[in-house]
Amino acid sequence: MFRIGEAADLLGVSSDTIRRWVDAGRLTAGRDEHGHRVIAGVDLAAFARAQATDPDAGAGFSSARNRLRGIVVDVRKDAVMAQVDIQAGPFRVVSLMSREAVDELDLRVGSVAVAVIKSTTVVVERAAPAATRGRSGG
């Protein structure tokens, strides 16, 4: 079960937005023993999946399914290589590529870009419960 603030953090929206979605019937919530609104994990996951949109029409022409649309926030180039930083919602994606590719794509700060991620290795970690996040171990 997730409290309103936790659900908001996971979806990258404000607590007020979650409350509006619950009040409008778009997201199902119950009450815990203290009367606080809570959302079941399976309900939150189903809602998040239903809200997901394909960020790029080009997705149909690629086997890559991990596509994050965002804005270029930094471009650093040297003679051969470049680093491009994209902010896609709450996520920062950093790509290292040739300077030639950056120039051909005309990537610059303020450009809209799609980070396409295709990997056979994706590390998944289980997050600590909200109550223990930020505490130091002893």
C-alpha positions, 0 to 999 in steps of 0.5 A: 500500500502506498500513501498519497505522497509515495504514489506522487513520488513514484509517478513524478507528480504532486500529491495534489494531482494524486488526490484529484485523480482519486477524487475524480475516480481515475485512481482507486484509493482506500483508507488505512487504519488512521484514515489516510488515503492509500493506494494498492501497489497493483492499482498504482501500477495499472494506472501508471501503465495506462498513463504511459504513452509511446514517446516517439512514432519511430518506436514501430521501426525499432526493436528497442522499447525503452524510449525516454523523450526529454529535453537536452540540458547539456552538450559537451564536445571535444574533437572526437567525442561528445556527452549529451545530457537529457532530462526526461521527466525526473530522469537524467540520461547521459549519452556518450557519442561521436561529435559527428553524430551530435553535429548531424543530429543538431543536438543542442541545449533546448532540443527535444530528443528521445533516448533509446535504450537497448540493453541485454543487461538491466540491473533492477534493485528493490527500493528501501521502504519509504520509512527507512529511506535516508537513514544511515545504517548502524 
